[in-house]
Amino acid sequence: MQRPHHQTICAAMVILRPSLSRKAAGWTLLVLGVLGLVLPFLQGFLFLALGVFILRDQHIWAAQRWGWVAGRWPQHVAKVEELEASLGRRMAGAAERIRRLFSRA
């Protein structure tokens, strides 16, 4: 039986973009994920996956774990990353509209 191919990420492949707010959000989600593993009303795996997703460009270890997730569930990872890109475009558009609104005043 052949083992599934897992995406390997080395430190040289990771571009870190430090952000205090992303680190705080990611670590909060990781803590909720750990709590969710023992508490029945929290979805532990979901919070852990979201925490690693947010931290993937903050820490090398998170990028490596995200590579494992991408190798295991590539179709879901593609959807999540497209959703993040779409949200980023929407936020940039909204920020530009607000900037134009206040520059006229």
C-alpha positions as CSV (number, residue, x, y, z in Angstrom):
1,M,0.0,0.0,0.0
2,Q,1.4,3.4,-1.0
3,R,1.5,6.2,1.5
4,P,-0.1,9.5,0.6
5,H,2.1,12.3,-0.5
6,H,2.5,15.0,2.1
7,Q,3.7,18.5,1.2
8,T,7.0,19.3,2.9
9,I,7.9,22.8,3.7
10,C,11.4,23.9,4.7
11,A,12.4,27.1,6.5
12,A,13.8,28.6,3.3
13,M,10.3,28.4,1.6
14,V,8.5,30.3,4.3
15,I,8.1,34.1,4.0
16,L,7.3,35.4,7.5
17,R,5.1,38.5,7.8
18,P,5.1,39.4,11.5
19,S,1.8,40.8,12.7
20,L,0.9,41.2,16.4
21,S,-2.8,41.0,15.7
22,R,-2.5,37.8,13.6
23,K,-0.3,36.2,16.3
24,A,-2.8,37.1,19.0
25,A,-5.7,35.8,17.0
26,G,-3.9,32.6,16.0
27,W,-2.7,31.8,19.5
28,T,-6.2,32.5,20.9
29,L,-7.7,30.0,18.4
30,L,-5.0,27.4,19.3
31,V,-5.9,27.8,23.0
32,L,-9.6,27.4,22.2
33,G,-8.7,24.4,20.1
34,V,-6.9,22.7,23.0
35,L,-9.9,23.5,25.2
36,G,-12.2,22.1,22.5
37,L,-10.4,18.8,22.6
38,V,-11.7,18.2,26.1
39,L,-14.9,20.3,26.2
40,P,-17.8,18.8,24.3
41,F,-19.3,22.2,23.2
42,L,-16.2,23.5,21.3
43,Q,-15.0,22.1,18.0
44,G,-11.3,21.5,19.0
45,F,-10.0,20.5,15.6
46,L,-11.6,23.4,13.8
47,F,-10.1,25.9,16.2
48,L,-6.7,24.3,15.9
49,A,-6.8,24.3,12.1
50,L,-7.9,27.9,12.0
51,G,-5.2,28.9,14.5
52,V,-2.5,27.2,12.4
53,F,-3.9,28.8,9.3
54,I,-3.6,32.3,10.8
55,L,-0.1,31.6,12.2
56,R,1.2,30.0,9.0
57,D,3.0,33.2,7.9
58,Q,4.0,34.1,11.5
59,H,5.9,31.0,12.6
60,I,7.9,28.3,10.6
61,W,6.4,25.5,12.7
62,A,2.9,26.6,11.7
63,A,3.8,26.8,8.0
64,Q,5.0,23.2,8.3
65,R,1.8,22.1,10.0
66,W,-0.2,23.9,7.4
67,G,1.7,22.1,4.7
68,W,0.7,18.8,6.3
69,V,-3.0,20.0,6.3
70,A,-2.7,21.1,2.6
71,G,-1.3,17.6,1.7
72,R,-4.1,15.9,3.6
73,W,-7.1,18.1,2.5
74,P,-6.0,20.0,-0.6
75,Q,-9.5,20.9,-1.8
76,H,-10.5,22.4,1.5
77,V,-7.2,24.3,1.9
78,A,-7.6,25.8,-1.6
79,K,-11.1,27.1,-0.6
80,V,-9.9,28.5,2.7
81,E,-7.0,30.3,1.0
82,E,-9.3,31.7,-1.7
83,L,-11.7,32.9,0.9
84,E,-8.8,34.7,2.7
85,A,-7.7,36.3,-0.5
86,S,-11.2,37.4,-1.3
87,L,-11.7,38.9,2.2
88,G,-8.3,40.7,1.8
89,R,-9.5,42.2,-1.5
90,R,-12.8,43.3,0.0
91,M,-11.1,44.9,3.0
92,A,-8.6,46.7,0.8
93,G,-11.5,48.0,-1.3
94,A,-13.4,49.1,1.8
95,A,-10.3,50.9,3.1
96,E,-9.9,52.7,-0.2
97,R,-13.5,53.8,-0.2
98,I,-13.2,55.2,3.3
99,R,-9.9,56.9,2.4
100,R,-11.6,58.6,-0.6
101,L,-14.7,59.6,1.5
102,F,-12.5,61.4,4.1
103,S,-10.2,62.9,1.6
104,R,-13.1,64.8,0.0
105,A,-14.2,66.3,3.3
